[in-house]
Amino acid sequence: MNDTSPDASPWWTPHVHADRRPRLMLRNAIAASLRDWFARHDFIEVETAALQVSPGNEAHLAAFATQAIGPDGTRSPLYLHTSPEFACKKLLAAGEQRIFSFGPVYRNRERGPLHHPEFTMLEWYRVDEAYESLMQDCAALLALAATRAAAKRFSFRGRDCDPFAEPERLTVADAFTRHASIDLLATVAADGVTDRDALYAALVRAGLRTAPDDSWADLFSRVMVEKVEPFLGQGQATILCEYPLAEAALARPSPRDARVAERFELYCCGVELANGFGELTDADEQRRRFLIEMDEKERIYGERYPLDEDFLAALAIMPQASGIALGFDRLVMLATGAQKIEDVIWTPVA
């Protein structure tokens, strides 16, 4: 469906649109069902500004930049948001309790079967509720999307998942042991500081590719991509939880083990669908982590993004909360059997 080779007909050609339209109509139906679910669970839908002073401060996020031009010609840098997270957390600081945002976000350097420069993110927050409550939400939304699309199973690239089965909960450390025979937490100190050389040696012993200039984060990501992610969400959804603190810039430390954070990701058929946190509310610690992330971004990409000082000020009065972002287009892909993200987007970016 929807051939994207250079000589293919454009998506707006009537016969191509007719081929795409059934999945697009299911997209609308799933969106309506999700909105209804949130309304029934006392969430308020909020609309956040797409233009922000900072697009986010994670090392590997790339944003679209622009300028605001004032009446006097003064120019100020702005960015299209990569997530509504900063704005949503300001609303939590303002007093909202349960909110969700359902709209477009923008990420540069991303395009492929699972990535699109503009895509739809469903993001929601619960004040004074444990982050495990988000795991329960995820299970409910998977079943809801499958029911609306009349899908008994999710399938993608030969991998299969039952959206109605209770998701497996698997820690990142257990996943590294199971799929790569690596003791990940042996490379993380009690205070969360990582040992690059120890992880490098573990990859060498496991026969994995390494490079002399690999950082601990580079090595972690390589194991995730090559050894762990392909096996997640097979048969049933996987909730991959307790990420090392160094891989959870916006999450609070786990009260069970300070080496890990209250962060989880939801996987189906080897596809990452959602990323959830027990939210960090220590503004000073958040600033410290952002600066570390921006130093890493500058090392790799030669650029850095500004901090949103307004966000950090709001974080200081934000209540304890849990929040999660879900890639809606990917969920629709799995529910409708699409093989690439553009098949479920009404008007793909040229």
Order of alpha helices (4+ residues) and beta strands (2+ residues): alpha-beta-beta-beta-beta-alpha-beta-beta-alpha-beta-beta-beta-alpha-alpha-alpha-beta-beta-beta-beta-alpha-alpha-beta-alpha
